[in-house]
Amino acid sequence: MSAVLIAILVLLGLGLAFGILLGYSSIRFKVEGNPLVEQVDGLLPQTQCGQCGHPGCRPYAEAIVNGEAINKCPGRPEHY
């Protein structure tokens, strides 16, 4: 066998092994989200404006669930 073919087969085997390991790890160590964060995030406008001081609506929803004030989003004040 040529050295190039051996190198290709070794890299293919390593790629397959790491792919299987990553796939297993993503299933085994899956982190479930907080359903309350999902509900609050669904109420926010999803405009990613940053006026609340967070980089997006999801981080602001997490902050609201953790006790931060609910008055920082100018997008949908009728929900507050």
Buried (B, 14 or more C-beta within 10 A) or exposed (E): EEEEEEEEEEEEEEEEEEEEEEEEEEEEEEEEEEEEBEEBBEBBEEEEEEEBEBEBBBBBBBBBBEEBEBEBBEBEEEEE
